[in-house]
Amino acid sequence: MPNIAYIASLIGDSTRASMLTALLSGKALTATELAIEGEISASTASSHLNKLIEGRLIKVRKQGRHKYFQLFDHHIAALLEQLLNVSASTSLSTTKTGPNNSRLKQSRICYDHLAGTLGVALFDSLKHNQYIIECNNDTRLTDKGLDFFKTIDKDLFRLNTSQRPQCKACLDWSERRSHMAGQLGKWILTDLLNNKWAVSDLDSRAIEFTPLGLIKFSKRYGIS
C-alpha cells in the first residue's frame, strides 16, 4: 500500500523542501549547491539527499568524480508545483500569488516546460487558435495543432515511446491558470532555448527572453 505519510515527511522538512524547490529548475545540481539552497553544511546535506534518493524523489547522476542530483521524474515536479499552489492559496496573505521576483513571475522553468505569465499566454493562444482543446479536464492536441507543429518539426511525436501525455495543463503557481506541460511543453521550451530566444539563469528558475527572441516567440505562437 502506498505510504503517503512517508513521502509527506520527506517533503515536509523545510531543508529538503528548499532543495526540491531548487531542483524544479530542471538543472542537475551538486550536493554543495543544494547545501547552499538549504542553508546547511555539506555533511548535513548528504544525509538529506540520501533520504530523498531512498524515497525516489530525486536521482543521482555520476559524471567522472562528480555527482549531480535531479528530481526523479516529471511526476515529482508536478507534485511539487501543486504543493506550491496549495501553500500559496492557504497562506494568510491571499492578495498576491507567486514569487516576489518579477522575472520569475514573467517567465520561468517548471521542471522542463515554460511557466509564468508567458507560459500562460502561450497556453491561451494555443487554445484560441484551436491547436489544443480542453475536454473533461484533459488537454489534447488537435489535428490542426499537430499540422502546425509539424511545419516547425516534422519529426515531432514520430517514434514516440514516451508514456507522458502529448499535452498536459499544469496549474501555474503565480498566475493560477494553466500553462503547457507534457511532451509538447518540454519541446516548446527546448526549442526556444535552442533558438536562443531566451537564456536560463544560472542560479534560479527564471529565464530571460531577448527582445528579438520575445518578438519571434510571440509571432510564432500568436501571442499578443
N, C-alpha and C positions, 0 to 999 in steps of 0.2 A: 504494500500500500504506500503511495507517495507520502513522504514526510514533509508536510508544509511547514511545520514548526522548525525543522532543521534548516530549511532554506531561508526562512524568515529570520532566523537567528544569525545566519551568516551575513545577510544583507543589512540587518538591523544595527549591527555595530557601526558606530559613526566613522571610525577609521576605515573599515572595509567599504563602507558606503562611499566615502570620498575616493577611494581607489577605483571602485567600479564606475563611478561617475566620470572619472578621468578617462577611463577606457572607452567611454561612449564616443570618443573622438574617432574611433576606428583604428587608431595607431597602436602599434605594439610598443609598450613601454618597459623600461628596465625596472628592477627592484628599487634602485636608487631613486629613479624618477617618481615611482609610486610612493616611496617613503616620504618624499618631499610633499606630495599631494596629501598624504595622511598626517603630515607633521609629526613623524615618528622617526626613530632610529632605524638604520638598515637591518639590524638584528631583529627588532620587533616586527618590521615589515615582512621579513622572511616567514615568521610564524603565521601572520595573517594570510599571506599569499598561499602557503601550504594548505590552509583551511579552505580557501576559495577554490584551489585546484581539486581537493578531495571532494568538494561539493559540486564540481563540474560547472562552476560559474565562470571560471577562467581557464585558459590553457596556456602552456608554456611552449615557446619555440626556441630551439637552440641554433645558434649560428656561430661556429667556431667555439670560442671560450665563453661567449656571451649568451645570456638568457633574456628572452623578451616575453612579456605577458600580454595576452589579448582576452577579450570576452570570449566565452566558449562558442557561442554562435548567435545568430540573429534573434533567436527566441529570448535569450537573456537580455539582449539590447532592448527588445520590445517591452519586456517586463520592467526594466529599469526606467524606461521612458514613461510607462504607465504610472509607476510609483512616483515619479516627479510630478505628474499631473495630479495624482491623488494628494500628494503632500502639499502642493500649491493650493489646491481647492479647499483643503481643510485647515489652511493657515489662518491665524487670527486676522491677518491683513488680506482682505479679499478684493481690494480695489485695484491691485496690479498683479499681473501674472507674468511668469517667465523671468529671465535673468535681468539684472540691472544694466549689464553691459549692452549698449545699443548695437554693437557689432554682432554679438551673439544672437540678439533678437532679430536682426535683419537676415542673416544667413549663417547657418552653422551645420556641422555634420552630425547626424544622428546615426551613429554606427557606420552605415555605408550608403546613406542617402541624404538628400538635401532637406534641411528643416529651417524653420524661421519664417519670416514674412515672405521671402521669395519662394520658399518651398510651398507655402500655402497658395500663393499666387499662381505658381506652376500648376498645382492640382486643380484649382478653379478654372484655369484656362483650358486644360485638357478636357475637363467636363464640358465647358462651354462649346468647345469645338467638336464635341461628340467623339473624342478619341478614347474616352473611358466612360463607363456608366456605373452607377451605384444601384444595386438591387439587393434587398434583404440583407443589408449590412455586408454585402460582398462587392468588391470593386473589380471590374472586368475591362479588358482591352477590347474595343470594338474592331470590326473588320476595317473600318475607316482608320482607326488608330494604328492597327497593325500595318496597313499600307503606308501610312505617314512615316512610321519609324523605320520601315524597310527602305524608304527612299534615302534615309540617313545611313543605315547599316543593314545591308541586305542579308547579313548572316545573323541578325538578331533573332534569338529563340530557335535557330536551327541547331539540330543535335542537342536539344535541351534535355538534360538529365537531372536538373535541379528539382528538389522537392518543394522549393519555395514557390509561392504563387507568383504569376507574372506581375500582377498588380496587387497592392495592398494599401489601404488607407491607414495611416498612422496618425493618431491624435497629437497635434503639435502642442508642446508644453507651454510655449509663450502665447500662441495665437488661439489656442483651444479650438482649432479647426483642423481639418485633415491636410496632411502632406503625403507625398507619394513614397511608398516603401516597396518591398518586394523586389523581384528581379529588375523590373523597369526602373524603379527608383535608384537602384545601385548602378544601372547602366547610365542613366542620365548624369549622376554625379561623376562617375568615372570619365564620361565623355567631356563634360565641361572642364574638368581638371586637365585632361589630356590636351584639350584645345587651348589651355592656358587662359581661359576666360576668367578664372579665379585661382587663387592660391590659398592653401590651408595654413593656418597659424602653426607655429612650432610648439606653442605652449598652451593652446586652448582649442576648443571645438569650433571656433569661428573660422569662416572662410571669407576672403576679401575678393570681391569682383573688381576687375579693372574696368575703367569707364567704357572702353571699347567692348570688353567681354560682356558687360551687362547689356549693352545695346544688342549684341549678337544673340545672346541668350534669350532676351525678351522678344526679339524679332522671330527667332526660330519657333518659339512656343506661343507666340501671340499674346504676350503679357503686356498689358498697358502700363 
